[in-house]
Amino acid sequence: MERALTDFSAGHVIQPLRRIIPVPQHNGRMGSMPAVYGDVLGAKLVNVFPDNRSRDLPTHQALIVLFRADTGEPLAVLDGRLITELRTAAVSAVATRLLSPPQASSLAIFGSGVQARAHFRALSLVRNFTDVRIWSRTPENAQALAEEIGGRATTAEEAARGADVVVTVTNSAEPILRGKWLKKGALVNAVGAVGALRREVDTETMRGAVIVDSREAAMAESGDVLLANAQIHAELGELLSGMEPMPQAEISVFKSLGLAVEDLAAAKLVLDIVHSSRSRMVH
């Protein structure tokens, strides 16, 4: 993900903005995310259907299709649901390693679903969190996750106060995190809200140094950025490469929207691993 983000910000990726098709009769939407990256081109088709919870189905369904970039020949069709889950959390881990203090030990997670679990696993690879707080709009879900990962369920304010790293991975369209709760030096990974009218964090939070995966995407589909009239400091890939200076604000916010290049890079990694495994089996 670090390499993909760096290449994206350096202009080595062809990637238009994703297209969203609403499916209002079923309270869903489908996104189309194409890109050309290195020796592959392809696209992810991702469906988001929040009402699937009542059907005991994942709210996100996706497929990723890969082709050779030089000939256009098909290479693979992959299940995009797990890849989306893991690459999203991996990108937040990249931001956390770069933007949070090395000694960061307290983590607040707003949300209790798939991405909450994925983020706990991924962020734990880059920081040693000894104090993990969980908040969810469904308290029993927060308690279940807390017991599962060795954290503690609490209120939103208590979760955020004093936390070194805060992750918001909810389906909320209104702010659930307040900037007045955050301590100096905190990093917020704002992940859940996608759409120009949806936001998870308030305007005070967005007065911090705002880092995005894509400026173009943030200015088109991030309510967290648009509704707060936030100023973007840099893309994450620009910080990774040194193209832009590290932020000096008291609070840093990484607004993650998800990029097609991340899906292609992750899918290509899976394909390479499969080919390598088959090669070892043959020999």
C-alpha positions as CSV (number, residue, x, y, z in Angstrom):
1,M,0.0,0.0,0.0
2,E,2.9,2.4,0.7
3,R,4.2,1.8,-2.8
4,A,0.8,2.2,-4.4
5,L,0.1,5.4,-2.6
6,T,3.5,6.8,-3.5
7,D,3.1,5.9,-7.1
8,F,-0.4,7.4,-7.2
9,S,0.8,10.8,-5.8
10,A,3.7,10.8,-8.2
11,G,1.4,10.5,-11.2
12,H,2.3,7.0,-12.2
13,V,-1.3,5.7,-12.0
14,I,-4.1,6.3,-14.4
15,Q,-7.2,6.4,-12.3
16,P,-10.5,8.4,-12.8
17,L,-12.8,9.2,-10.0
18,R,-15.1,6.3,-9.1
19,R,-18.6,6.3,-10.4
20,I,-21.5,5.6,-8.0
21,I,-24.8,4.2,-9.3
22,P,-27.6,4.4,-6.7
23,V,-30.0,1.5,-6.2
24,P,-32.7,3.4,-4.3
25,Q,-35.3,0.6,-4.3
26,H,-33.0,-1.5,-2.3
27,N,-31.2,1.2,-0.3
28,G,-27.9,0.3,-2.0
29,R,-25.3,1.7,-4.4
30,M,-22.7,0.3,-6.8
31,G,-19.3,1.8,-7.3
32,S,-17.1,1.3,-10.4
33,M,-13.4,1.8,-9.7
34,P,-11.0,1.3,-12.7
35,A,-7.3,2.0,-12.9
36,V,-4.1,1.3,-14.8
37,Y,-1.1,0.5,-12.6
38,G,2.2,-0.9,-13.7
39,D,1.8,-4.2,-15.6
40,V,-1.9,-4.5,-14.8
41,L,-5.1,-2.7,-15.5
42,G,-8.5,-3.6,-14.0
43,A,-11.4,-2.5,-12.0
44,K,-13.3,-3.2,-8.8
45,L,-17.1,-3.3,-8.8
46,V,-18.3,-2.8,-5.2
47,N,-21.8,-3.0,-4.0
48,V,-22.8,-1.4,-0.6
49,F,-26.2,-2.5,0.7
50,P,-26.6,-1.5,4.4
51,D,-29.8,-3.5,4.8
52,N,-27.9,-6.7,4.3
53,R,-27.3,-6.7,8.1
54,S,-30.9,-7.8,8.6
55,R,-30.4,-10.6,6.1
56,D,-27.2,-11.8,7.9
57,L,-25.2,-10.9,4.8
58,P,-22.1,-8.6,4.4
59,T,-23.0,-5.0,3.6
60,H,-20.1,-4.9,1.1
61,Q,-19.9,-7.2,-1.9
62,A,-17.2,-6.8,-4.6
63,L,-15.3,-8.3,-7.5
64,I,-11.9,-7.3,-8.8
65,V,-11.0,-8.0,-12.4
66,L,-7.3,-7.9,-13.5
67,F,-5.9,-7.7,-17.1
68,R,-2.5,-7.5,-18.6
69,A,-1.7,-3.8,-19.2
70,D,0.3,-4.6,-22.4
71,T,-2.2,-6.8,-24.2
72,G,-5.5,-6.4,-22.3
73,E,-5.7,-10.1,-21.7
74,P,-7.7,-11.2,-18.7
75,L,-5.6,-12.5,-15.8
76,A,-8.0,-13.1,-12.9
77,V,-11.3,-12.4,-11.2
78,L,-11.0,-12.1,-7.5
79,D,-13.4,-11.7,-4.6
80,G,-13.1,-8.1,-3.7
81,R,-14.8,-8.2,-0.3
82,L,-11.9,-9.5,1.8
83,I,-9.3,-7.5,-0.3
84,T,-11.3,-4.3,0.4
85,E,-11.4,-5.1,4.1
86,L,-7.7,-5.8,4.4
87,R,-6.3,-3.1,2.1
88,T,-8.4,-0.4,3.8
89,A,-7.0,-1.3,7.2
90,A,-3.5,-1.6,5.7
91,V,-3.7,2.0,4.4
92,S,-4.7,3.2,7.8
93,A,-1.7,1.3,9.2
94,V,0.5,3.1,6.8
95,A,-0.8,6.5,8.0
96,T,-0.6,5.4,11.6
97,R,3.1,4.4,11.3
98,L,3.9,7.7,9.6
99,L,1.8,10.1,11.6
100,S,1.4,8.8,15.1
101,P,4.1,8.9,17.8
102,P,6.3,5.7,17.9
103,Q,5.3,5.3,21.6
104,A,1.6,5.5,20.9
105,S,-0.2,3.0,23.2
106,S,-3.8,4.0,23.4
107,L,-6.3,3.3,20.6
108,A,-9.9,4.3,20.3
109,I,-12.1,2.5,17.8
110,F,-15.5,4.0,16.8
111,G,-17.4,1.2,15.3
112,S,-17.7,-2.6,15.9
113,G,-18.0,-4.2,12.5
114,V,-15.7,-5.8,10.0
115,Q,-13.5,-2.7,9.6
116,A,-13.2,-2.2,13.3
117,R,-11.7,-5.7,13.6
118,A,-9.5,-5.3,10.5
119,H,-8.2,-2.0,11.8
120,F,-7.3,-3.4,15.2
121,R,-5.3,-6.2,13.5
122,A,-3.6,-3.9,11.0
123,L,-2.8,-1.1,13.4
124,S,-1.4,-3.5,16.0
125,L,1.3,-4.4,13.5
126,V,2.8,-0.9,13.6
127,R,2.1,0.2,17.2
128,N,2.0,-1.6,20.5
129,F,-1.5,-0.7,21.8
130,T,-1.9,-1.6,25.5
131,D,-5.2,0.4,26.0
132,V,-7.9,-0.2,23.5
133,R,-11.3,1.5,23.8
134,I,-14.4,0.6,21.8
135,W,-17.5,2.7,21.1
136,S,-20.5,1.7,19.0
137,R,-24.0,3.0,18.6
138,T,-25.0,-0.5,19.6
139,P,-23.5,-1.0,23.0
140,E,-23.8,-4.8,23.0
141,N,-21.7,-4.9,19.8
142,A,-19.1,-2.7,21.4
143,Q,-18.9,-5.1,24.4
144,A,-18.7,-8.1,22.2
145,L,-15.8,-6.6,20.2
146,A,-14.0,-5.5,23.4
147,E,-14.2,-9.0,24.8
148,E,-12.9,-10.4,21.5
149,I,-9.8,-8.2,21.3
150,G,-9.1,-7.5,24.9
151,G,-10.3,-3.9,24.9
152,R,-13.0,-2.1,26.9
153,A,-16.4,-0.8,25.8
154,T,-17.1,2.8,26.8
155,T,-18.7,6.1,25.7
156,A,-17.6,8.0,22.7
157,E,-16.1,10.8,24.7
158,E,-14.3,8.5,27.1
159,A,-13.0,6.5,24.2
160,A,-11.5,9.5,22.5
161,R,-10.1,11.5,25.5
162,G,-6.4,10.8,25.8
163,A,-6.2,8.4,22.9
164,D,-3.1,8.5,20.8
165,V,-4.8,7.1,17.8
166,V,-8.6,7.2,17.0
167,V,-10.2,5.2,14.2
168,T,-13.7,6.0,12.9
169,V,-15.2,3.1,11.0
170,T,-19.0,3.6,11.3
171,N,-21.8,4.0,8.9
172,S,-22.8,7.3,10.5
173,A,-23.8,10.3,8.3
174,E,-23.4,12.7,11.2
175,P,-20.3,13.5,13.4
176,I,-19.7,11.0,16.2
177,L,-16.3,12.3,17.0
178,R,-15.7,15.7,18.6
179,G,-12.5,17.6,18.2
180,K,-12.7,19.0,21.8
181,W,-12.2,15.4,23.0
182,L,-8.9,14.9,21.3
183,K,-5.5,15.4,23.0
184,K,-2.6,17.2,21.5
185,G,-0.6,14.9,19.2
186,A,-3.5,12.6,18.4
187,L,-4.0,11.0,15.0
188,V,-7.5,10.4,13.6
189,N,-8.0,7.8,10.9
190,A,-11.4,8.8,9.5
191,V,-12.5,5.9,7.3
192,G,-16.2,5.3,7.4
193,A,-18.0,8.2,5.8
194,V,-18.0,8.2,2.0
195,G,-20.1,10.8,0.1
196,A,-20.2,14.6,-0.1
197,L,-23.0,14.8,2.5
198,R,-21.7,12.2,5.0
199,R,-19.3,12.9,7.8
200,E,-18.1,11.1,10.9
201,V,-16.0,13.8,12.5
202,D,-16.9,17.4,13.4
203,T,-15.5,20.7,12.0
204,E,-13.2,21.2,15.0
205,T,-11.5,17.9,14.3
206,M,-11.0,18.8,10.6
207,R,-9.1,22.0,11.7
208,G,-6.1,19.8,12.2
209,A,-3.7,18.8,9.5
210,V,-5.7,16.9,7.0
211,I,-4.1,14.2,5.0
212,V,-6.0,12.4,2.2
213,D,-5.3,9.5,-0.1
214,S,-6.4,11.6,-3.1
215,R,-7.1,15.3,-3.3
216,E,-9.3,14.9,-6.3
217,A,-11.4,12.2,-4.6
218,A,-11.6,14.2,-1.3
219,M,-12.9,17.3,-3.0
220,A,-15.6,15.3,-4.8
221,E,-16.8,12.8,-2.3
222,S,-15.6,13.5,1.3
223,G,-18.3,15.2,3.4
224,D,-15.7,15.3,6.3
225,V,-13.6,17.6,4.1
226,L,-16.3,19.5,2.2
227,L,-18.8,20.2,5.0
228,A,-16.0,21.5,7.3
229,N,-14.4,23.5,4.5
230,A,-11.1,21.8,5.5
231,Q,-7.8,22.6,4.0
232,I,-5.8,19.6,2.7
233,H,-2.2,19.5,3.8
234,A,-1.0,16.7,1.6
235,E,-1.8,13.3,0.1
236,L,-0.4,10.4,2.1
237,G,1.7,9.4,-0.9
238,E,3.3,12.9,-1.0
239,L,4.4,12.5,2.7
240,L,5.7,9.0,2.1
241,S,7.9,10.2,-0.8
242,G,8.9,13.5,0.8
243,M,7.2,15.6,-1.8
244,E,5.4,17.5,1.0
245,P,6.6,18.2,4.5
246,M,5.2,16.4,7.5
247,P,2.4,18.2,9.3
248,Q,3.1,20.3,12.4
249,A,-0.5,20.8,13.6
250,E,-1.6,19.6,17.1
251,I,-4.0,17.1,15.5
252,S,-3.5,15.1,12.3
253,V,-6.5,13.6,10.4
254,F,-6.0,11.0,7.7
255,K,-9.2,10.9,5.6
256,S,-9.3,7.6,3.8
257,L,-11.7,7.2,0.9
258,G,-10.2,4.1,-0.8
259,L,-8.6,4.1,-4.2
260,A,-8.7,1.7,-7.2
261,V,-4.9,1.5,-7.2
262,E,-5.0,0.0,-3.7
263,D,-7.4,-2.7,-4.9
264,L,-5.2,-3.5,-8.0
265,A,-2.0,-3.6,-6.0
266,A,-3.6,-5.9,-3.4
267,A,-5.2,-8.1,-6.1
268,K,-1.8,-8.3,-7.9
269,L,-0.1,-9.3,-4.7
270,V,-2.7,-12.2,-4.2
271,L,-2.1,-13.3,-7.8
272,D,1.7,-13.3,-7.4
273,I,1.4,-15.3,-4.2
274,V,-0.8,-17.9,-6.0
275,H,1.6,-18.2,-8.9
276,S,4.6,-18.5,-6.6
277,S,2.8,-21.2,-4.5
278,R,1.9,-23.2,-7.6
279,S,5.5,-22.9,-8.9
280,R,6.9,-24.3,-5.6
281,M,4.4,-27.1,-5.8
282,V,5.5,-28.0,-9.4
283,H,9.2,-28.0,-8.4
